Amino acid sequence: MSLTKLFSGKYAFQNIKKSRGILAIMLIAMPIITLFFLYNYDNSLSTPYNMNVLIGANLIGMFIIPFIVSNVLLGYVYQRNSIDFVNSMPISRKKIYLTNMLVGVIYLIILQFVNFLIASLYVLIIKDSSFSISMMSDAFCVMSCGYIFLFIISSLALTVSGNKFTQIIVAAIILFLIPFIRIVNFSDLENQPISLINNDGTQETFIEGRNPIYCVPMDTIIRVFGESSVYNLSSIIVTIFLGIIYILIG
């Protein structure tokens, strides 16, 4: 099936147009807040290359902005007059849903790209900055994946909810029960023997399971507070896979 048959540019434009104010505010506010964090950190005596500062504001926004975007694009289902009007349009509900999903994904990528671009320009201008372009790139990839994933979950929860409060609860259930905690890695179930040679020449063997794979939201939190790299390819792949499944379910 052609993707053009599942996307309506005219509907997408009208839907964005009616909410352009709040979308523009988020598009402007995120880079400003990030620059504020970077500038203050560069002028402090803290340890350099701290990822907490680089994605601190972005990490908080990951649990707020996708929810707002889902309600901006799909919030008509909470209003009787709006949903009657939208469903009376000469396009299918599947097309309306997938159009909104694609618009939300594109907007969040643009949001992260603008944030990455402005933060990277800051690093290039401030020669002695504690941050680097490669750090910005990692943050862009991980945050884009996390924002899109939570937008998909929020949109899925919205389709089966009657109000915003219920939407938050359903989204939390989806998030915490399945991907947020961990993805079961079947290799975890296998005992991994590890052998070590002690100083006295004796050999000691113990069993160690492999680390579980977390989806991007939880994986990012663990890595940020563990002061390690936020980029984890396995986590990103699993998150994208689950995101596609949730879109199909929606």
C-alpha positions, 0 to 999 in steps of 0.5 A: 500500500502506498504511503501517499494513500495513508497521508493527507497533506491538506488535513495535516496542514489544517491540523497544525495551523489551528495549534501553531501557537503552542507548537511554536512555543515549544520549538523556541523554548527547548533550545533556549532552556538547553542553552541556559543549562549549557552556559551556566555549566560552562561558567561553573567549576563542575566536572566537564562532559557531564551528560546530565546538564546536556540533556537535563531539560530535554529529559524532563521535556520527554515526559511532557512534550510528547503528551502535549503534541498527542493532544494537539494533534489527536485531542479532538476525540475528547470533544463531541463537536470536533470528533463529529466534524473530523469523522465527517471528512471524506478521509478514513479514520486510518488515514486521519490517525496515520497522518497525525502520527506522521506529523507528530513524529516529524515535528518532534524530530524537527524540535530535536534537530533545532535543539541540536543545531543551536546547541552545536553552534554554541559549542562551535562559538564557545571554543572552551566549552565542556561539551562537544558536537559528538555529545550533541549528536548522541543526545539528538539521536537518543532524545528523538527516539525517546520523544517519538516513542512516548508520543506514540504511547501517549497517542495510543492511550488517547485512542482508548481514553475518555479524558486526559486523566485517563490517558495519563493512567493508560499511558503509564500502564503501557510504559511501566508494565512493558517497555519502561522497566525492561525488555526480557532478554532471553539470554538472561535466562541462561547462566553465564559462567565467569572464571577468575584467577585469584592472587594465590593461583586458585580459580574461582567460577561464578554465574553472571547473567547478561544485562537486560535491555531497557527502552530509551526512556528508562535506559537514558535515565539509568545512563544519565545518573550513572554518568555514562554515554547515553547512546545505546544502539540495542536500546534504540533498536528495541524502542523503534521496534516497539514503537512500530508495533504500537502504531499498528495497534493504534 
